[in-house]
């Protein structure tokens, strides 16, 4: 079979597959309430297609929580289909229901999964919570076009949080977030945002915003991005970074 024919066959298979995605990356809900998470398909979903919902918590593997065809709904999870939408209803929410929820389907032997939505139940803020914004030291003038990083560190929280960024030219960017769990059970989130190091950034504000629950205020930390200097210093590992605490 020729390479051109293989590529054509592969393209035909991919075009026939449903593509699944979730528009809302975060859901905040109080304990005891009900949440609805939506998964959208690129096509109207026919009755013959089976789909399922999965949940993943920090440092755990994904778990199948609901098969939405051929299995009766229970009191906790209820699935339904509305044209191109797959909807998961979760009742009587508890803190341990927090996690990443995503849908998946199998069609003609191929699996397709959505990007997922994080469900945050209750309040993640604790008396030990700290938010630290780290900026690099001022770069030397000869390296203005190199990329740099800023970091927002959220320590001592009990559950998931949403970290977003407000930077020059763009609003509410999402950084790459890592999670660390301590021996005491508290969580630390580190959101790192890569930014261009050019003359347009010097002297402008960078803001990190952290949201902990559905109703309480979020925390914002802002600092001025350092302007380039003429000193021949190295970028380093943020050892001279500015820090802003709660």
N, C-alpha and C positions, 0 to 999 in steps of 0.2 A: 504494500500500500504506500503510495507516494506521500511525501511530507505535506504537500498542499492539501491532499484529501484528508489527512489526519487533522490538520488545522481547521478545515471546514467542518468536519464532524464534531470536533471539540467546541467550536463556536456555536453550532446548532444545539448541542447539549446545554451549554451555559445559558443560551437565550431562553431555553424552555424552563429553566429553574426559577423558582420564586426567590426574590431577594427580600430579606427581612431586615428591618431597622427600627430603632426606637428613638423618638424625637426628644423625649424628656430624659436627660441624663440623671436627674435626681428627683426623688419624691420624699417630702418630709411629712410625717403623720404622727399624731399623738397616740400614746398607748390606749388600747381599748377601742380604737376607731377602725375604719375600713379603708383600704387602699385599692385603687384600680390602676393596673399597669398595662399600657397598650404597646402592642407590637404591630407594625404596619408592613404590609406586603406590597410589592410592586404590581400585583395583579389581584383581582377578586378571587377569593379563596373558594374553591369548589368543595362540595360535601365529601368527596372521596379522598381528600388530602388530610393526613393525620399530622398533628403538631403537638408539641409538648412544651412545658415550662421547666426551667432549671434555676437553681439557686446556688450561689457560691459566696461563702464567707471568707474572711481573711485567713490566709494560710491553710485553706481547705480545698478539697477537690469539689467540682460541680456535682450537685445532687439533683436527680429527677424528682420534682415535687408534684407534677400533675401531667397526666396524659389526657389530652382533650378530645379524644375520640375512643369509643369503645370502653370507657371507664366512667362510672357514675361520679358526679361531683359530690364532694363532701362538704361539711360545714365550714371548713377552713379555707379551701381553695375551690373557686368556681370558674370554669372556663366558658367563654362564648365567642362566637364569630359574628362580626358585623361587616359584611362585604369584604373589604380588604384589610380589616382590623382583627387582630387576635387580642382578646382582653382577658386578663387574669384578675379576679377579685379575691382579695385576702381579707378575711374578717377577724375581729377580736385580736388586733395586733399587739404583740409583746416586743420587748426590746430585742430578744433573740431572733425575731423575724427580720431584723435588719440584714442587708446583704445586697449582692448584685443579682438581679433577676433578668433572665433572657429567654427568648423562645427559640425553638428549633423545629425543623420539619424534615422529613425524608420523602424524596420524590424520585422515582425511577432509580433507586439505589444510591442516590446522592443526598448528602446532608447539607442543610443550610441553617446557619445560626445568626441571630441578630447581635447587635453591639452591646446591648444590656442597659439597664437602668438601676441605679443604686437607691435602695429604699432605706431611709433612716427613721427609726421609730423611737420616739421619746427625745430626751435631751442628752447630748453627748458631753456637755460642759461639766466640769468638776472643779472643786476648789483648788486642785493642783494644775489646772490648765494654764499653759503659757503659749503665746504666739510670738515668734521671733522672725523678723525679716532681715535677711542677709544680702548685702550688696558687696560686690567686689571693690577693691581699692581702685583708685584712679589709674587708668592704663597709661603707659608711656605713649607719646605721640607717634612713634613709628609703627605701632601695631593697631591703628584705629579701625581697620577693616576686619579684624578678627572677631569671631563670635564670643560672647560671654554668657554668664549665667547669673540669675538671681534665685534665691531660695526662700521659701516660706515654711517654717518649721512649727508644727502644732503639737505640743507635748501634753501628756497627762489627760487625755480624753477617754471616755468610756465606750464610745461607739464611733461609727463613721461620721465624717464631716465633709462639707463641700468647700473646696478651696478654689477661688477664682482670682483672676488678675486684671488690673486696669493699668494699661501701659500706654505710652504715647503712640497715637495713630491707630490703636486698636482698643476695643472695649471687651472686658470679661473673657479674656483668653484663658484656656485651660492648660496648665502645665503638666508635666509628667510627675505623677504622685507615687511615692513609695510608702509602705506601711511597715512599722516595726512594733512588735508586741513585747513588753517587758515581762520579767518574771512575776511581777505583782499583778499583771493583767491589764495595766493601762496601755494605751495606744499612742504612738507617735507617727504623725504624717509629715512627710517632707515633699513639698511640691517644688519642682525645679523648672524654671522657664528659661529657654535659650533666647537670647536677644542679640541683634546685630550691634557690634561695637563700631559706631561711626560718629561723626561730629554732631549728628542730630539728637543724640541721646544725652549728651552732657548737660547737666543742670536741670533735667526734667524729672518729674515725680513718677515713681513706680508704687503701686498700691496692691497689697495682698488683702483679700477679704475672705473671712472664714465664717461659715454658717453652721450652727450647731443643732438647731431644732426648727419646728414649724412656726413658732410664734415669737420667740425671743429675738433680741437684736443680734446682728452679726458683729464681728470684730474686724475693724480695718486698721492696717498698719501701712504707713506711707513713709518713703524716704526719697531723697534726691539722688538720682543716678550721678555718680562722680564724673566730673569733666576730665578730659585727658590732661596729663601733665607732660612736661618736657623732661622729667627725670627718667632715667633708664632703669626703672624698676620692673620686676616680673609680675605677671598676672597672679601667680601663686594659687593657694588653696583657700582664699577668703580669710586668711589669718588676720588681716586688718579690716575685715568687713564691719560695716555698721550694723548694730543690732537694736531692734526695738521690741520691748517686752510688754506683755499685758500688765 
